[in-house]
Amino acid sequence: MESDELNRFAAGLDSIYACKDSYEAALLSAGSVCEATETVVKGKTTNAVAIVCPPGHHAEAHCCKGFCFYNNVAVAAMKARRELGVKKSDDCGLGCSPWQRHSAHV
């Protein structure tokens, strides 16, 4: 996105700052959580932690919020269910850390 287009896009978002690297950062953040989830579900490890920024806990299904473009836990849960055969998120222990639950939209 060019600067003018990016500024117009960001002006319509709630609590979101966007720069030219925001999209890639959000994809890497969500992808890291998906990768951590996959390693646990496939039994490559017994647990995993993804320390990512933006964390994703404010984003909703229909919009970006609170500096979060994607709800990373929701994205990872969807991947686990659709691609990895998990029936429900509890089956793989997927969840937000306690300090994120203050306003999680999961």
C-alpha positions as CSV (number, residue, x, y, z in Angstrom):
1,M,0.0,0.0,0.0
2,E,1.1,3.5,-0.7
3,S,1.2,6.0,2.2
4,D,-2.0,7.8,1.3
5,E,-3.9,4.6,0.8
6,L,-2.5,3.2,4.1
7,N,-3.5,6.4,6.0
8,R,-7.1,6.2,4.6
9,F,-7.3,2.5,5.6
10,A,-5.9,3.1,9.1
11,A,-8.2,6.2,9.7
12,G,-11.2,3.9,9.6
13,L,-9.9,1.4,12.2
14,D,-10.5,1.4,16.0
15,S,-7.3,1.7,18.0
16,I,-5.2,0.5,15.1
17,Y,-1.9,2.0,13.9
18,A,-0.9,0.7,10.5
19,C,2.4,1.1,8.7
20,K,3.7,-0.5,5.5
21,D,4.9,-3.6,7.5
22,S,1.7,-4.1,9.6
23,Y,0.2,-6.7,7.3
24,E,3.3,-8.9,7.2
25,A,3.8,-8.5,11.0
26,A,0.2,-9.6,11.6
27,L,0.6,-12.6,9.3
28,L,3.8,-13.7,11.0
29,S,2.2,-13.3,14.4
30,A,-0.9,-15.4,13.5
31,G,1.4,-17.9,11.7
32,S,3.6,-18.4,14.7
33,V,0.6,-19.3,16.9
34,C,-0.7,-21.7,14.2
35,E,2.8,-23.3,14.0
36,A,3.0,-23.7,17.8
37,T,-0.5,-25.3,17.8
38,E,0.4,-27.7,15.0
39,T,3.5,-28.9,16.7
40,V,1.4,-29.8,19.8
41,V,-1.5,-31.3,17.9
42,K,0.9,-33.5,15.8
43,G,2.7,-34.6,19.0
44,K,6.1,-33.1,18.1
45,T,6.1,-31.5,21.5
46,T,3.8,-31.6,24.6
47,N,3.3,-27.9,24.9
48,A,4.2,-24.6,23.2
49,V,4.1,-20.9,23.9
50,A,3.9,-18.2,21.2
51,I,5.1,-14.9,22.4
52,V,3.9,-12.7,19.6
53,C,3.1,-9.1,18.9
54,P,0.5,-8.1,18.0
55,P,-1.1,-10.7,20.2
56,G,-4.5,-10.6,18.6
57,H,-6.7,-10.8,21.6
58,H,-8.6,-7.6,20.8
59,A,-9.4,-8.4,17.2
60,E,-12.9,-9.6,16.3
61,A,-14.1,-11.8,13.4
62,H,-15.4,-8.8,11.5
63,C,-12.8,-6.1,12.4
64,C,-9.4,-5.1,13.7
65,K,-9.3,-3.6,17.2
66,G,-6.9,-2.7,20.0
67,F,-3.7,-2.9,17.8
68,C,-4.7,-6.4,16.7
69,F,-5.4,-7.3,13.1
70,Y,-6.2,-11.0,13.6
71,N,-7.4,-12.9,16.7
72,N,-4.4,-15.3,16.6
73,V,-5.9,-17.9,19.0
74,A,-9.1,-18.0,17.0
75,V,-7.1,-18.4,13.8
76,A,-5.1,-21.2,15.3
77,A,-8.2,-22.9,16.7
78,M,-9.8,-22.8,13.2
79,K,-6.7,-24.3,11.6
80,A,-6.7,-27.0,14.3
81,R,-10.3,-27.9,13.6
82,R,-10.3,-27.6,9.8
83,E,-6.9,-29.0,9.0
84,L,-5.6,-31.0,11.9
85,G,-8.7,-32.9,13.0
86,V,-9.2,-31.3,16.4
87,K,-12.9,-31.5,17.5
88,K,-12.7,-28.6,19.9
89,S,-10.1,-26.2,21.2
90,D,-10.0,-27.8,24.6
91,D,-8.6,-31.0,23.0
92,C,-5.3,-29.3,22.3
93,G,-5.2,-26.9,25.3
94,L,-5.4,-23.8,23.1
95,G,-6.0,-20.6,25.0
96,C,-5.0,-17.1,25.8
97,S,-2.5,-16.4,28.6
98,P,-4.1,-14.9,31.7
99,W,-2.8,-11.4,31.1
100,Q,-4.5,-11.3,27.8
101,R,-7.9,-12.4,29.0
102,H,-8.7,-8.9,30.4
103,S,-10.6,-8.1,27.2
104,A,-10.1,-11.1,24.9
105,H,-12.8,-11.4,22.2
106,V,-12.3,-15.2,21.8
